[in-house]
């Protein structure tokens, strides 16, 4: 069984390690330049596997030649940043992607962060068949993951790292056994776009649970949710807690320093900022 692997980062590398350990043949790799100790391109170099940083949409003929020459059976996409064109994903018998949500909910980018921001109790990961439209293909298998009250976007992603390889191997076995797929229910579908650091501005006119979820979703080592002190300095906030023992006699959204500790009132509670960095 020959595989074209399209992947990046630790999610991609963990899946590659598992494929290698299970005896699958990685014939060619499409990735993005990283060259870290735990990166996909480093894995390719160490194991003498042909790889490319090229975007298949821009270098269609080159990539197609490699796939045809290697007689690829499966295309696997894990945390790959480029959209794979149909001229490529239709060449192997199956083309599969792993996505960080319980599809059809949270199609699109950074679904684990969005799910915490929106106060979801569960997230999860899904393997699905690749189609021309993003994250819409038939579902092969899913693993639900509970979001704990202390989870951050980063800690949730660490849970993904442990489960991606398991989902990948189980999905390949299902494909080999020709097990039936599950159609996505379009009535339940949602889509969320890419998040950028400037989107981390905190709206303290929301309720406490909404503010807390927004902050923890983007907490360190992510860029962080942010606000501004009275002197204009930017404050990156990683964690805050409800603390109603402090007087509510303060305006919403004004960070107040009391005994060298920061407090801020939101729509329904006073919050103490317990993990922060003033820029």
Secondary structure, DSSP 8 states (H G I E B T S, - for coil): -EEEEEE-HHHHHHHHHHHHHTT-EEEEEE--S---TT-HHHHHHHTT-EEE---TTTSHHHHHHHHHHHT--EEEEES--S---HHHHTTSSEEEEEESSSTTTTEES-HHHHHHHTT-SEEEEEEEE--SSTT-S-EEEEEEEE--TT--HHHHHHHHHHHHHHHHHHHHHHHHTT---B---GGG--EE----GGGGB--TTS-HHHHHHHHHHT-TTS--EEEE-TTS-EEEEEEEEE-TTS-S-S-BT--EEETTEEEEE-SSSEEEEEEEEE-
